[in-house]
């Protein structure tokens, strides 16, 4: 499996895990099992050389998930979010990406 190392460079995902294993492990120690390694890698890459900011962003995401448990659970079950009318759901449906058609040079 390939991943973007930079905006213009792809490399094997296992190589990225290996290169950033130490930073991933630091986040894992702080966050426990709240994220998979691939998600932690995203924070590491997004906040490269700024581990405190990566940790802060991950904690903010966890806080959002905690505050919006009903939305997270609905998404896990692939059900509509609670509290929306059929009209609102139809409006949202028109804005959602429903398929993947490949990638350009930039992703």
C-alpha positions, 0 to 999 in steps of 0.5 A: 500500500502506498502513501503520500510522503510529501505533496509530490512523493509517494512511498510504501506505507510500511516505510512511513510507519518505520520512519515515524515509529518513535513519534507514533509510539509517543502518541500511543503512550499518551493516547492509549488505544484510542487511535489506530497507527494509521491515524496516529501517523496522520497526526505525526505527518500533519504536525511534523517536528511539532509533537506537542501540536500533534498530541493536542490535535489528537486530544481535540479529536477525542474530545469531539468524539466524546462530545458527539457520541451519538453522531460517531455511533450513527456513523459506525452503524452507517445510519443517519445522524439523530435529530435530522429531518428527511429534508435535511438528510436529502440536502446532506446527501447531495453534498456527500462524495459517494464513490472514488474514481481514482487519483490525480498526481496530487491525490 
